[in-house]
Amino acid sequence: MSKEDFISGSILEFKVPLNLGYAYCKILDFRYIREFDGVLVKVFNHFAKEPIKDITILREKDWLFGARRMPWLPGTRGKGAWKFKGVLIDENDNVIPDFKYCLADSYLVENPAKIGPWDAVKNINNYVPSDYEKVKHLEDTVLSTRPGIERRTAMEYCRMHGRNIKKLFDLNEVGNKIVYTQMMNVPVYSTIPKEIKGKAIEVNT
């Protein structure tokens, strides 16, 4: 997928590890704000045994987890490529979620409450001092690769369905461990109160 023909709001399909079928995501392009990592991927909470034909059914689906930042547009050609399915434009596509950031390697820490300081990251590149309790429900700023998104999707499925992730994924493998720790450091997305999904808790609330 080239920069020239990419349309923000594009829907892509990918295969989920563990033979869990197919999943779908929306790609949003904010590289005009931050070119290096201004691509956001938002995975729908929808799994299908066979590829779906009508992507409009995704309009009624919530997200499986919070938006993740990517260093480039996901490829749509070659082995393991994601498949372009169409475009779904929504009025919320221009709403950039907040992220959390800590100078320490929070994605490798099982209890991030013990490290700091923490920032709430607004509009992708505006770092605002905060504390862990106000940002703990947000995704971190660590970049996700295409395989990383696929693994996170499978792990989230397992977490929601009570499957033993540690038996299904080798957590001695660094990539798996990072994705697993990132996931476990945020609540299941559907349990986050609507008013703070993708938003840092403000000081005066």
VEXDREN-527565 format. One record per atom (N, C-alpha, C, O): z, x, y. Coordinates in steps of 0.2 Angstrom, whole numbers, padded with zeros to 4 digits, always signed. Example, Ala and Ser with C-alpha at 12.3 -4.5 7.8 and 13.67 -1.06 7.14 Angstrom:
+0039+0066-0028/+0039+0062-0022/+0039+0066-0016/+0042+0071-0017/+0035+0064-0011/+0036+0068-0005/+0039+0064+0000/+0040+0067+0006/
This chain:
+0000+0004-0006/+0000+0000+0000/+0000+0004+0006/+0005+0008+0007/-0005+0004+0010/-0006+0009+0016/-0002+0005+0022/-0001-0001+0022/-0001+0010+0027/+0002+0007+0033/-0003+0003+0037/+0000-0002+0040/-0009+0004+0036/-0014+0000+0040/-0014-0007+0037/-0015-0012+0042/-0014-0008+0031/-0015-0015+0028/-0009-0019+0027/-0009-0024+0024/-0003-0016+0028/+0003-0019+0026/+0005-0024+0031/+0004-0024+0037/+0008-0030+0028/+0010-0035+0032/+0017-0036+0031/+0019-0038+0025/+0022-0036+0036/+0029-0037+0035/+0030-0044+0033/+0027-0049+0035/+0034-0045+0028/+0035-0051+0025/+0031-0052+0018/+0031-0057+0015/+0028-0046+0016/+0025-0046+0009/+0030-0047+0004/+0035-0044+0004/+0027-0051-0001/+0031-0052-0007/+0028-0048-0013/+0022-0048-0014/+0033-0044-0016/+0031-0040-0022/+0034-0041-0028/+0040-0044-0028/+0031-0041-0034/+0034-0042-0040/+0035-0035-0044/+0031-0031-0044/+0040-0035-0048/+0041-0029-0052/+0045-0031-0058/+0048-0036-0059/+0044-0027-0063/+0047-0028-0070/+0055-0025-0069/+0056-0020-0066/+0059-0029-0072/+0066-0027-0072/+0068-0023-0078/+0066-0026-0084/+0072-0018-0078/+0074-0014-0084/+0078-0019-0089/+0080-0024-0087/+0078-0016-0095/+0082-0020-0100/+0078-0026-0102/+0081-0031-0105/+0071-0026-0101/+0067-0032-0103/+0070-0038-0100/+0070-0044-0104/+0072-0038-0094/+0075-0044-0091/+0069-0048-0087/+0071-0053-0084/+0063-0046-0088/+0058-0050-0085/+0055-0048-0079/+0055-0042-0078/+0054-0052-0074/+0051-0050-0068/+0056-0053-0062/+0059-0058-0062/+0056-0048-0057/+0059-0050-0051/+0055-0050-0045/+0049-0047-0045/+0057-0052-0039/+0053-0052-0033/+0057-0050-0027/+0063-0052-0026/+0053-0047-0022/+0057-0045-0016/+0052-0046-0010/+0046-0046-0011/+0055-0046-0005/+0052-0046+0002/+0053-0039+0005/+0058-0037+0006/+0047-0037+0008/+0047-0030+0011/+0046-0032+0019/+0042-0035+0021/+0051-0029+0023/+0051-0030+0030/+0050-0023+0033/+0053-0018+0032/+0046-0023+0038/+0044-0017+0041/+0047-0016+0048/+0045-0019+0053/+0052-0012+0049/+0055-0010+0055/+0054-0003+0057/+0058+0000+0061/+0048+0000+0055/+0047+0007+0057/+0046+0008+0064/+0046+0014+0066/+0044+0003+0068/+0043+0004+0075/+0050+0005+0078/+0050+0007+0084/+0056+0004+0075/+0062+0006+0077/+0064+0012+0075/+0067+0017+0078/+0063+0013+0068/+0065+0020+0065/+0060+0021+0060/+0060+0018+0054/+0056+0026+0061/+0050+0027+0056/+0052+0029+0050/+0049+0027+0045/+0057+0034+0049/+0058+0037+0043/+0061+0032+0038/+0059+0033+0032/+0066+0028+0040/+0069+0023+0035/+0069+0016+0037/+0074+0013+0036/+0064+0014+0041/+0064+0007+0044/+0061+0002+0039/+0059-0004+0041/+0060+0004+0033/+0057-0001+0028/+0063-0004+0024/+0067-0001+0021/+0064-0011+0025/+0069-0014+0021/+0066-0018+0015/+0061-0021+0016/+0070-0018+0010/+0068-0022+0004/+0074-0027+0003/+0080-0025+0002/+0072-0033+0002/+0077-0039+0000/+0075-0042-0006/+0069-0045-0007/+0079-0042-0011/+0077-0044-0018/+0080-0051-0019/+0086-0053-0017/+0075-0056-0021/+0077-0063-0022/+0082-0063-0028/+0081-0060-0033/+0086-0068-0028/+0090-0070-0034/+0086-0074-0038/+0087-0080-0039/+0081-0072-0042/+0076-0076-0046/+0073-0071-0051/+0070-0066-0049/+0074-0073-0057/+0071-0069-0063/+0067-0074-0067/+0068-0079-0068/+0061-0071-0069/+0056-0075-0072/+0054-0071-0079/+0053-0065-0078/+0053-0075-0084/+0051-0071-0090/+0043-0070-0090/+0041-0065-0093/+0040-0074-0086/+0033-0073-0085/+0031-0073-0077/+0035-0076-0074/+0026-0069-0075/+0025-0069-0068/+0024-0076-0065/+0021-0080-0068/+0027-0077-0059/+0026-0083-0056/+0019-0084-0052/+0017-0079-0050/+0017-0090-0052/+0010-0091-0048/+0011-0093-0041/+0007-0092-0037/+0017-0097-0040/+0018-0100-0034/+0024-0097-0030/+0030-0098-0032/+0023-0092-0026/+0028-0089-0023/+0032-0093-0018/+0038-0091-0015/+0030-0099-0016/+0034-0103-0011/+0040-0105-0014/+0045-0107-0011/+0041-0105-0021/+0047-0107-0024/+0053-0102-0022/+0059-0104-0022/+0051-0096-0020/+0056-0091-0017/+0059-0093-0011/+0064-0090-0009/+0056-0098-0007/+0059-0100-0001/+0066-0103-0002/+0070-0102+0003/+0067-0105-0007/+0074-0109-0008/+0079-0104-0012/+0085-0106-0013/+0077-0098-0013/+0081-0093-0016/+0085-0089-0012/+0083-0087-0006/+0092-0087-0013/+0096-0083-0010/+0094-0076-0012/+0090-0075-0016/+0097-0071-0008/+0096-0064-0010/+0100-0062-0016/+0106-0064-0016/+0098-0057-0020/+0102-0055-0026/+0108-0050-0023/+0113-0050-0026/+0106-0046-0018/+0110-0041-0015/+0108-0040-0008/+0102-0042-0006/+0112-0037-0004/+0110-0036+0003/+0104-0031+0004/+0102-0028-0001/+0101-0031+0009/+0095-0027+0011/+0096-0020+0010/+0101-0018+0012/+0091-0016+0007/+0092-0009+0006/+0086-0006+0010/+0081-0009+0011/+0088+0000+0012/+0083+0004+0016/+0079+0009+0011/+0081+0011+0007/+0072+0009+0013/+0068+0013+0009/+0064+0018+0014/+0063+0017+0019/+0063+0024+0011/+0059+0029+0015/+0052+0028+0016/+0049+0032+0020/+0049+0024+0012/+0042+0023+0012/+0040+0016+0009/+0045+0013+0006/+0034+0014+0010/+0032+0007+0007/+0031+0008+0000/+0029+0013-0002/+0034+0003-0004/+0033+0004-0011/+0026+0004-0013/+0022+0000-0011/+0024+0008-0018/+0017+0008-0020/+0015+0002-0024/+0019-0001-0028/+0009+0000-0023/+0006-0006-0027/+0000-0004-0032/-0004-0008-0034/-0001+0003-0033/-0006+0005-0037/-0003+0010-0042/+0002+0014-0040/-0005+0011-0048/-0003+0016-0052/+0002+0014-0057/+0004+0008-0057/+0004+0018-0061/+0009+0016-0067/+0016+0014-0063/+0019+0018-0059/+0019+0009-0066/+0025+0006-0063/+0025+0003-0056/+0030+0002-0053/+0019+0003-0053/+0018+0000-0047/+0020-0007-0046/+0020-0011-0051/+0023-0009-0040/+0025-0016-0039/+0018-0020-0037/+0014-0017-0034/+0018-0026-0039/+0012-0030-0038/+0013-0035-0032/+0018-0038-0031/+0008-0034-0027/+0008-0039-0021/+0006-0046-0023/+0001-0047-0027/+0010-0050-0021/+0009-0057-0023/+0007-0062-0017/+0005-0068-0018/+0008-0060-0011/+0007-0064-0005/+0012-0062+0000/+0015-0057+0000/+0012-0067+0005/+0016-0066+0011/+0020-0072+0012/+0017-0078+0012/+0026-0072+0013/+0030-0077+0015/+0034-0075+0022/+0038-0071+0022/+0032-0079+0027/+0035-0077+0034/+0041-0082+0035/+0040-0088+0034/+0046-0080+0037/+0052-0084+0039/+0055-0082+0046/+0054-0076+0048/+0058-0087+0049/+0060-0085+0056/+0066-0080+0056/+0067-0077+0061/+0069-0079+0050/+0074-0074+0050/+0072-0067+0048/+0076-0062+0047/+0065-0066+0047/+0063-0060+0045/+0064-0054+0051/+0064-0048+0049/+0065-0057+0057/+0066-0052+0062/+0073-0050+0063/+0075-0046+0068/+0078-0053+0059/+0085-0052+0060/+0086-0046+0056/+0086-0046+0049/+0089-0041+0059/+0090-0035+0055/+0098-0035+0053/+0102-0035+0057/+0099-0034+0047/+0106-0034+0044/+0110-0028+0047/+0107-0023+0048/+0116-0029+0047/+0120-0023+0048/+0121-0019+0042/+0121-0022+0036/+0123-0012+0042/+0124-0008+0037/+0131-0004+0038/+0133-0005+0044/+0133-0001+0033/+0139+0003+0034/+0138+0010+0033/+0133+0012+0029/+0141+0015+0036/+0140+0022+0036/+0147+0026+0036/+0151+0024+0040/+0147+0031+0032/+0153+0035+0032/+0150+0042+0031/+0145+0043+0027/+0152+0047+0035/+0150+0054+0034/+0151+0057+0028/+0147+0061+0025/+0156+0055+0024/+0158+0057+0017/+0153+0053+0013/+0150+0048+0015/+0152+0056+0007/+0147+0053+0002/+0150+0047-0001/+0152+0047-0007/+0150+0041+0002/+0153+0035+0000/+0150+0032-0006/+0154+0029-0010/+0144+0034-0007/+0141+0031-0013/+0143+0035-0020/+0141+0032-0025/+0147+0040-0019/+0149+0043-0025/+0157+0042-0026/+0160+0045-0030/+0160+0038-0021/+0167+0037-0021/+0169+0030-0024/+0166+0025-0022/+0173+0030-0029/+0174+0023-0032/+0179+0019-0028/+0179+0013-0029/+0183+0022-0024/+0187+0018-0019/+0186+0021-0012/+0190+0025-0009/+0181+0018-0009/+0179+0020-0002/+0184+0018+0003/+0183+0021+0009/+0189+0014+0002/+0194+0013+0007/+0198+0019+0008/+0202+0019+0013/+0198+0024+0004/+0202+0030+0005/+0198+0035+0009/+0201+0041+0011/+0192+0034+0011/+0188+0039+0015/+0187+0036+0022/+0188+0030+0023/+0184+0040+0026/+0182+0038+0033/+0180+0044+0037/+0180+0049+0035/+0179+0042+0044/+0179+0036+0047/+0172+0032+0045/+0168+0035+0042/+0172+0026+0047/+0167+0021+0045/+0164+0019+0052/+0167+0018+0057/+0157+0018+0051/+0153+0015+0057/+0150+0008+0054/+0148+0008+0048/+0149+0004+0059/+0144-0002+0057/+0138+0000+0060/+0137+0002+0066/+0132+0000+0057/+0126+0002+0059/+0122-0005+0061/+0120-0009+0057/+0120-0005+0067/+0117-0011+0070/+0110-0009+0072/+0109-0004+0075/+0105-0014+0071/+0098-0013+0073/+0095-0006+0070/+0091-0003+0073/+0097-0005+0064/+0095+0001+0060/+0098+0008+0063/+0099+0012+0059/+0098+0009+0069/+0100+0016+0072/+0105+0016+0077/+0106+0021+0080/+0109+0010+0078/+0115+0010+0082/+0121+0011+0079/+0123+0006+0075/+0125+0016+0079/+0131+0017+0075/+0137+0015+0079/+0138+0019+0084/+0141+0010+0077/+0146+0008+0081/+0153+0009+0077/+0153+0007+0071/+0158+0013+0080/+0164+0014+0076/+0167+0008+0074/+0168+0003+0077/+0169+0008+0067/+0173+0002+0064/+0178+0004+0060/+0180+0010+0060/+0180+0000+0055/+0185+0002+0050/+0182-0001+0043/+0178-0006+0043/+0185+0002+0038/+0182+0000+0031/+0182-0008+0030/+0178-0011+0027/+0188-0011+0032/+0189-0018+0030/+0184-0022+0034/+0183-0028+0031/+0181-0020+0039/+0176-0024+0043/+0169-0023+0041/+0164-0027+0043/+0168-0018+0036/+0161-0017+0034/+0160-0016+0027/+0155-0015+0024/+0166-0017+0023/+0166-0016+0016/+0161-0020+0012/+0159-0018+0007/+0159-0026+0015/+0154-0030+0011/+0147-0029+0013/+0143-0032+0010/+0146-0024+0017/+0139-0022+0019/+0136-0017+0014/+0140-0013+0011/+0129-0016+0014/+0126-0011+0010/+0126-0005+0014/+0127-0005+0020/+0126+0001+0011/+0126+0007+0014/+0119+0009+0017/+0115+0006+0015/+0119+0015+0020/+0113+0017+0023/+0109+0022+0019/+0104+0024+0020/+0112+0023+0013/+0108+0028+0008/+0101+0025+0006/+0101+0019+0004/+0096+0029+0006/+0090+0026+0005/+0089+0025-0003/+0091+0028-0007/+0085+0019-0004/+0084+0017-0011/+0076+0019-0013/+0072+0018-0009/+0075+0021-0019/+0069+0022-0021/+0067+0016-0025/+0071+0011-0026/+0060+0016-0027/+0058+0010-0031/+0061+0009-0037/+0064+0004-0039/+0062+0015-0041/+0066+0014-0047/+0073+0012-0046/+0077+0009-0050/+0076+0015-0040/+0083+0013-0039/+0084+0005-0038/+0089+0002-0040/+0079+0002-0034/+0079-0005-0033/+0079-0009-0040/+0082-0014-0041/+0074-0006-0044/+0074-0009-0051/+0080-0009-0055/+0082-0014-0058/+0083-0003-0055/+0090-0002-0058/+0095-0007-0055/+0099-0010-0059/+0095-0007-0048/+0101-0011-0045/+0100-0018-0047/+0104-0022-0048/+0093-0021-0047/+0092-0028-0049/+0095-0029-0056/+0098-0034-0057/+0093-0025-0061/+0096-0026-0068/+0103-0025-0068/+0106-0030-0072/+0106-0021-0065/+0114-0020-0065/+0117-0026-0062/+0122-0029-0064/+0114-0029-0056/+0117-0035-0053/+0116-0041-0058/+0121-0045-0059/+0111-0041-0062/+0110-0047-0067/+0116-0046-0072/+0119-0051-0074/+0117-0040-0074/+0122-0039-0079/+0129-0041-0076/+0133-0044-0080/+0130-0039-0070/+0136-0040-0067/+0138-0047-0067/+0143-0050-0068/+0133-0051-0065/+0134-0058-0064/+0134-0062-0071/+0137-0067-0071/+0131-0059-0076/+0131-0062-0082/+0136-0059-0087/+0136-0061-0093/+0141-0055-0085/+0146-0052-0089/+0144-0047-0094/+0147-0047-0099/+0138-0044-0093/+0136-0039-0098/+0139-0032-0096/+0140-0031-0091/+0140-0028-0101/+0143-0022-0101/+0138-0017-0098/+0134-0014-0102/+0139-0016-0092/+0134-0011-0088/+0135-0004-0091/+0130+0000-0092/+0141-0002-0092/+0142+0005-0094/+0139+0006-0101/+0138+0012-0103/+0138+0001-0105/+0135+0002-0112/+0127+0002-0111/+0124+0005-0115/+0125-0002-0106/+0118-0003-0106/+0114+0003-0102/+0108+0004-0102/+0118+0006-0097/+0116+0012-0093/+0120+0018-0094/+0126+0018-0094/+0116+0023-0094/+0120+0030-0095/+0122+0032-0088/+0118+0034-0084/+0129+0031-0087/+0131+0033-0080/+0133+0040-0079/+0135+0042-0074/+0131+0044-0084/+0131+0051-0083/+0125+0054-0080/+0125+0059-0077/+0120+0050-0080/+0114+0051-0076/+0115+0049-0069/+0117+0044-0067/+0114+0054-0065/+0116+0054-0057/+0113+0048-0054/+0116+0044-0050/+0106+0046-0055/+0103+0041-0052/+0107+0034-0054/+0108+0030-0049/+0108+0033-0060/+0112+0027-0063/+0119+0027-0059/+0121+0021-0057/+0122+0032-0059/+0129+0032-0057/+0129+0031-0049/+0133+0027-0047/+0124+0033-0045/+0124+0031-0038/+0123+0024-0037/+0126+0021-0033/+0118+0021-0041/+0116+0014-0040/+0122+0010-0042/+0124+0005-0039/+0125+0012-0048/+0131+0008-0050/+0137+0008-0045/+0140+0003-0044/+0138+0014-0042/+0144+0014-0038/+0142+0011-0031/+0147+0007-0028/+0136+0011-0029/+0134+0007-0023/+0135+0000-0024/+0138-0004-0020/+0133-0003-0030/+0134-0010-0032/+0141-0012-0032/+0143-0017-0029/+0145-0008-0035/+0152-0010-0036/+0156-0009-0030/+0162-0012-0030/+0154-0006-0025/+0157-0005-0019/+0156-0011-0014/+0158-0011-0008/+0152-0016-0016/+0151-0022-0012/+0152-0028-0017/+0151-0027-0023/+0154-0034-0014/+0155-0040-0018/+0148-0042-0021/+0143-0041-0018/+0149-0047-0026/+0143-0050-0028/+0140-0054-0022/+0144-0058-0018/+0134-0054-0020/+0131-0056-0014/+0133-0064-0013/+0135-0066-0007/+0133-0068-0018/+0134-0075-0017/+0141-0077-0016/+0142-0082-0014/+0145-0072-0017/+0153-0073-0015/+0154-0071-0008/+0160-0073-0006/+0150-0068-0004/+0151-0066+0003/+0151-0072+0007/+0146-0076+0007/+0156-0074+0011/+0155-0079+0016/+0149-0079+0020/+0147-0074+0022/+0145-0085+0021/+0139-0085+0024/+0139-0082+0031/+0134-0078+0033/+0145-0083+0035/+0145-0081+0042/+0145-0073+0042/+0144-0070+0048/+0147-0069+0037/+0147-0062+0037/+0142-0059+0033/+0142-0053+0032/+0138-0062+0030/+0132-0059+0026/+0128-0055+0030/+0125-0058+0035/+0127-0049+0029/+0123-0044+0033/+0126-0043+0040/+0122-0041+0044/+0132-0045+0041/+0135-0044+0048/+0142-0041+0047/+0146-0042+0043/+0143-0035+0051/+0150-0032+0051/+0155-0037+0055/+0153-0041+0059/+0161-0037+0052/+0166-0042+0055/+0168-0039+0062/+0170-0033+0063/+0167-0043+0067/+0169-0040+0074/+0176-0039+0075/+0180-0042+0072/+0178-0035+0080/+0185-0033+0081/+0189-0039+0083/+0195-0040+0081/+0186-0044+0087/+0190-0050+0089/+0190-0056+0085/+0192-0061+0087/+0188-0055+0078/+0188-0060+0074/+0193-0060+0069/+0194-0064+0064/
